[in-house]
């Protein structure tokens, strides 16, 4: 089993930056799980049983309204901790987490999480930082939905946010594994609008695409659109 100390994420995220004792406890009491694309890690409304620390891959985090509409809240990446707020509140999961691509995840069950937070102060700080990152993700989603006035501006803002994530992982391009319908869910618009918008961006040579790889050719044009 691979160790957290040897991971490329070591020292860069809340639960990837633990001291030796708390890291040893975490490694000994968590279970390394591999999830294929499309697998559900947990569902909205299920009783919380564990937190999920992302080691690799990407996970779609979404919520569903009473009338069945689904909104994608964020895309979780390596280092993110999922389910922390529900675990600390000892309540149901507020969201559904689904693998967008094959993912490696460490699963820490609730009783082990409680023990770890009680025994190790750095683990408690890691939990607080994980909650802060959840808050920041919610803030970014509100900004995406509320500030750009046009659907094209919201799509442009989303692409720029993806570009920031790609730079952090030293990727030369954006991996766009979401469907147009899923992009529409993240930008409060329709699938048809997303398809037209991306087509116009390609026609105007603002972006280029090859399969799931998207490259920004004119970042300034996207910034201007997202500021409308």
Helices and strands as residue ranges (DSSP letters): G 4-6, G 14-16, H 20-29, E 31-35, E 40-42, E 50-56, E 59-64, E 70-76, E 81-82, H 84-89, E 96-99, E 103-109, H 110-119, H 121-146, H 151-168, E 174-175, H 180-187, H 191-203, E 207-210, E 213-216, H 219-226
